[in-house]
Amino acid sequence: MWTEFLANSAGIEGVYAGAPPVLESVHIHEISLNRDGPVLKLRFDLPEYPAKAPKKWESQGYNTVQVELCLGGVRDIALEGFSSDPIADIVLSGGEVIDVDVVSNDTRIRASADTVFISNISAYLDAG
């Protein structure tokens, strides 16, 4: 499970009652690099909404969970292709060094980093 690689899995585990969805067919919204760290940020929608979402989200009528996954201490990165609406699978692996592989029909991102953590978990109403 991808959460075993997180430095801070409690938040996502709590939202999904210990069973977060796999990172397959996620809608990528943003990929960014920041020299401070250096950090690679992936912002994407999870493929499933939690069965028992937080009350605040339920009261707002939200139906989509969005996560900002950050890789800190990026050692290397490769980006091939991109599109306006990439739907990708994200795979985390490794040991001391965490590897991420983001693959869609149009895009491939490979990176290695010292740590991976969730910097934000939010929800919104996806009208699409």
The 8 nearest C-alpha neighbors of each residue, nearest first, counted from 0:
[[1, 2, 3, 21, 4, 91, 19, 20],
 [0, 2, 3, 91, 4, 90, 21, 5],
 [3, 1, 5, 4, 0, 8, 12, 19],
 [4, 2, 1, 5, 0, 8, 6, 91],
 [3, 5, 2, 1, 6, 115, 91, 97],
 [6, 4, 116, 2, 7, 115, 8, 3],
 [5, 7, 116, 115, 8, 4, 114, 117],
 [8, 6, 5, 9, 116, 117, 10, 2],
 [7, 9, 5, 10, 11, 2, 12, 6],
 [10, 8, 12, 11, 7, 13, 14, 17],
 [11, 9, 13, 12, 8, 14, 7, 120],
 [10, 12, 14, 13, 8, 9, 15, 19],
 [13, 11, 17, 9, 15, 10, 14, 16],
 [14, 12, 16, 10, 11, 15, 9, 17],
 [13, 15, 11, 12, 16, 10, 52, 49],
 [14, 16, 19, 12, 49, 18, 13, 17],
 [17, 15, 13, 18, 12, 14, 19, 51],
 [16, 18, 12, 15, 13, 19, 14, 11],
 [17, 19, 15, 16, 12, 20, 13, 11],
 [20, 18, 15, 12, 17, 21, 11, 16],
 [21, 19, 47, 22, 18, 46, 45, 15],
 [20, 22, 23, 19, 1, 0, 46, 45],
 [23, 21, 89, 88, 25, 20, 24, 45],
 [22, 24, 88, 25, 21, 89, 87, 46],
 [25, 23, 87, 86, 88, 46, 26, 22],
 [24, 26, 87, 86, 45, 46, 23, 44],
 [27, 25, 86, 44, 43, 85, 28, 24],
 [26, 28, 43, 85, 29, 86, 42, 25],
 [29, 27, 43, 42, 26, 30, 84, 44],
 [30, 28, 42, 41, 27, 31, 43, 40],
 [29, 31, 41, 40, 42, 32, 28, 39],
 [32, 30, 40, 39, 29, 33, 41, 38],
 [31, 33, 39, 38, 40, 34, 30, 37],
 [32, 34, 38, 35, 37, 39, 31, 36],
 [33, 35, 37, 36, 38, 32, 39, 73],
 [36, 34, 37, 33, 38, 72, 32, 71],
 [37, 35, 38, 72, 71, 34, 33, 73],
 [36, 38, 34, 35, 72, 73, 33, 71],
 [39, 37, 71, 36, 33, 70, 32, 73],
 [38, 40, 32, 70, 69, 31, 33, 41],
 [41, 39, 69, 31, 30, 68, 38, 32],
 [40, 42, 30, 68, 67, 29, 69, 43],
 [43, 41, 67, 29, 28, 66, 27, 68],
 [42, 44, 27, 28, 26, 65, 66, 25],
 [45, 43, 65, 26, 25, 64, 66, 46],
 [44, 46, 25, 47, 64, 65, 43, 22],
 [45, 47, 25, 24, 44, 20, 23, 48],
 [48, 46, 45, 20, 49, 63, 64, 19],
 [47, 49, 63, 62, 64, 50, 46, 45],
 [50, 48, 52, 15, 51, 47, 14, 19],
 [49, 51, 52, 48, 15, 16, 47, 14],
 [52, 50, 49, 53, 15, 14, 16, 54],
 [53, 51, 49, 50, 54, 57, 14, 56],
 [52, 54, 56, 55, 57, 51, 14, 49],
 [55, 53, 57, 56, 58, 52, 51, 59],
 [54, 56, 58, 53, 57, 59, 52, 60],
 [57, 55, 59, 54, 53, 61, 58, 60],
 [56, 58, 54, 60, 59, 55, 61, 52],
 [57, 59, 55, 56, 60, 54, 61, 53],
 [58, 60, 56, 57, 61, 55, 124, 123],
 [61, 59, 57, 58, 56, 124, 62, 123],
 [60, 62, 124, 123, 56, 59, 63, 57],
 [61, 63, 124, 48, 123, 125, 60, 64],
 [64, 62, 122, 123, 48, 61, 124, 125],
 [65, 63, 122, 44, 45, 121, 48, 123],
 [64, 66, 44, 121, 43, 122, 120, 45],
 [67, 65, 120, 43, 42, 119, 68, 44],
 [68, 66, 42, 119, 118, 41, 117, 69],
 [67, 69, 117, 41, 40, 116, 66, 118],
 [70, 68, 40, 116, 115, 39, 117, 71],
 [69, 71, 115, 39, 38, 114, 112, 73],
 [72, 70, 38, 114, 73, 36, 112, 113],
 [71, 73, 113, 112, 36, 37, 74, 38],
 [72, 74, 112, 37, 71, 75, 111, 38],
 [75, 73, 112, 111, 72, 76, 110, 113],
 [76, 74, 110, 111, 73, 77, 112, 109],
 [75, 77, 110, 109, 111, 78, 74, 108],
 [76, 78, 109, 108, 110, 79, 75, 107],
 [79, 77, 108, 107, 80, 109, 76, 106],
 [78, 80, 107, 106, 108, 77, 81, 105],
 [81, 79, 106, 105, 78, 107, 82, 108],
 [82, 80, 106, 105, 79, 83, 85, 107],
 [81, 83, 84, 85, 105, 106, 80, 104],
 [82, 84, 85, 81, 28, 27, 105, 86],
 [85, 83, 82, 86, 27, 26, 28, 81],
 [86, 84, 27, 82, 87, 26, 83, 103],
 [87, 85, 26, 24, 25, 103, 27, 84],
 [88, 86, 103, 24, 102, 25, 85, 101],
 [87, 89, 23, 24, 102, 101, 22, 25],
 [88, 90, 101, 22, 100, 23, 87, 102],
 [91, 89, 100, 99, 101, 92, 88, 22],
 [90, 92, 99, 98, 1, 100, 89, 97],
 [93, 91, 98, 97, 90, 99, 94, 4],
 [92, 94, 97, 98, 96, 95, 91, 4],
 [93, 95, 96, 97, 92, 4, 98, 113],
 [94, 96, 97, 93, 113, 114, 112, 98],
 [95, 97, 113, 94, 112, 93, 111, 98],
 [98, 96, 93, 112, 111, 92, 94, 113],
 [97, 99, 111, 92, 93, 91, 110, 96],
 [100, 98, 91, 110, 90, 109, 111, 101],
 [99, 101, 109, 90, 89, 108, 102, 91],
 [102, 100, 89, 108, 107, 88, 87, 109],
 [101, 103, 107, 87, 88, 106, 100, 89],
 [104, 102, 87, 106, 105, 86, 107, 85],
 [103, 105, 106, 102, 87, 85, 86, 107],
 [106, 104, 103, 81, 80, 82, 85, 107],
 [105, 107, 80, 81, 103, 79, 102, 104],
 [108, 106, 102, 79, 101, 78, 103, 80],
 [107, 109, 78, 101, 77, 100, 79, 110],
 [108, 110, 100, 77, 76, 99, 101, 107],
 [109, 111, 76, 99, 75, 98, 77, 108],
 [112, 110, 98, 74, 97, 75, 73, 99],
 [111, 113, 73, 72, 97, 74, 114, 96],
 [112, 114, 72, 96, 71, 97, 73, 95],
 [115, 113, 71, 112, 70, 97, 72, 116],
 [116, 114, 70, 5, 69, 71, 6, 4],
 [115, 117, 5, 6, 69, 7, 68, 118],
 [116, 118, 68, 119, 67, 69, 7, 66],
 [117, 119, 67, 68, 116, 69, 120, 66],
 [120, 118, 67, 117, 66, 121, 68, 65],
 [121, 119, 66, 65, 67, 122, 64, 118],
 [122, 120, 65, 64, 119, 66, 123, 63],
 [121, 123, 64, 63, 65, 61, 56, 120],
 [124, 122, 61, 63, 125, 62, 64, 121],
 [123, 125, 61, 62, 126, 63, 60, 122],
 [124, 126, 127, 63, 123, 62, 61, 122],
 [125, 127, 124, 62, 123, 61, 63, 60],
 [126, 125, 124, 62, 63, 123, 26, 61]]
